[in-house]
Amino acid sequence: MSGRIETKCIHEGWKPEKGAPRQLPVYQSTTFKYDTSDEMGKLFDLEAEGYFYTRLQNPTNDAVAAKICALEGGAGAMLTSSGQAANFYALFNICEAGDHFIASSAIYGGTYNLFGVTMRKMGIECTFVDQDLPEEELERYFQANTKAVFGETITNPTVSVFDFEKFARLAHRHGVPLIVDNTFATPVNCRPFEWGADIVTHSTTKYMDGHAVGVGGCIVDSGNFDWTAHAEKFPGLTTPDDSYHGLIYAERFGKGAYITKATTQLMRDLGAIQSPQNAFYLNLGLETLHLRMKRHCENALETARFLEKHQKVAWVNYPGLQSSPYHHLAAKYLPDGSCGVLAFGIKGGRERSIQFMDKLKLASIVTHVADSKTCLLHPASHTHRQLTDEQLRKAGVAPDLIRLSVGIEHSEDIIEDLRQALEQI
C-alpha cells in the first residue's frame, strides 16, 4: 500500500476481502486443515504457500509481520516471542560454531549477555567495540570469519545514537550485513534501511505494543544484501539444506531467502513463536504508534530540559538536547525525534538516586521501558546490582545513571512529579 507511515500504521498487514472482518482476527489455532495428503506435502516441501502449524506460520502473526515490514520498508519479516529471540535468530540465521561477529558495547545488557556469554558457549564469538571510535580504528576488529555487525539505533540505557553510515561502510567493505535493533526509535522516527542497514530487529514489547500487555519481537530483512556475492561466508543460505531436500534458499527465494530460512529452519527447530493473541495486541498498538511517538518525544525533550537545569541533577543525556554528544547524529538520522527514553544522574551518586526514586508518585519503578506510562529504573540497583561501581563503568553504565522512560501523560504532571521528588532529597 502506498501512503505515508501514519496511514501504513493503520492499514498495512491485514487486507480484508468482501464480507471479511474489518479488524484483524485472532487465529487461535495450532493447526490448519487440508483435503489431501498431497496438499500438505507441498507445504512441507516449500512448494506451496499456506498454513499447517502455528509454530512456523500463523495468519494473525503474518499480517502483523507484514505491517512492520511495510513500516520499515523491508522485503520480509517474521515475529518472534521476544526481542531477545529476534536478536538471537537474526545472528544465528547466518552464524554457526567457529564464526565471529562485531557488536557495539553500548547495547542493552541482556543482548550483551546473549552475545558475550550464551552464544560464546555455542562456539560463536562476539567482539564488542566502542561505537564512537573512528572508522579506521574499528576496521581492525574484523576477522576472516566475521559474519555480521550489530548495533542499536538508540542504545539502552545510555541513549547513544548509532552512526549507520559509518558501520554500513565497514560491514559492506568486509562483505557482511549490518543488523540494527530499531526498538527505541521505531520506524516512525528512523528507517535504518535508508541509511545502509540490511536487517532490522525489534522488541515489539516496547513502543510498538505501547501498553505493556504483550512480549514479542520481530526481524525485518531489507532484501538488499547479496548473499550469493559472498557465498563462501554464508553457506547456510547458499549451499543445500539437507533438512529440506537439498534446497538452496538464496536460489529458490531470492530476496526472501533470509526470512524463509529463519522461519523454516530456526523457528521450526527452536520454536520461539509470538502467540497470535499477543500479535493481535501488537497490531492495536501499531495503529497508534505514530501518534504516541510524537507525544513521547515532545514530553521527553521538555523533561530533559527541566532536568538539565535542576541544581540537584549532575548530568542528562538525551539526543534532542544541544548538549548531547549525539545531537549531531540525531539531527541526521532522527530529525523528527528520537524516543521517550533519557538517562540522567543525581548529584550524590547511587544512594541519592535510590532516595529520589522512592519519592516519586506518578512514575513507576519497573523493569520495563517505552510504554505509555512514565517509568524508570536505576541499573546499579536493579538490572546490574551484582556489579561494582568499577564494573559498571566498564560496562558503560554510570553508578548514578537513571533510565527514565517518559510516557504520554501531560508533560507538566511528569515534571511536577520529578520536581517534588528532587526537593525531598
Secondary structure, DSSP 8 states (H G I E B T S, - for coil): --S-HHHHHHHSS----TTS-SS------SB---SSHHHHHHHHTTSS---SBTTT--HHHHHHHHHHHHHHT-SEEEEESSHHHHHHHHHHTT--TT-EEEEETTS-HHHHHIIIIIHHHTT-EEEEE-TTS-HHHHGGG--TTEEEEEEESB-TTT--B--HHHHHHHHHHTT--EEEE-TTTHHHH--GGGGT-SEEEEETTTTTT-SS----EEEEE-S-S-TGGGTTT-HHHHS-BGGGTTB-HHHHHGGGHHHHHIIIIIIHHH-----HHHHHHHHHHHHTHHHHHHHHHHHHHHHHHHHHH-TTEEEEE-TTSTTSTTHHHHHHH-TT---SEEEEEETT-HHHHHHHHHT-SSSEE-S--SSSS-EEE-TTTTTTTTS-HHHHHHTT--TTEEEEE--SS-HHHHHHHHHHHHHT-
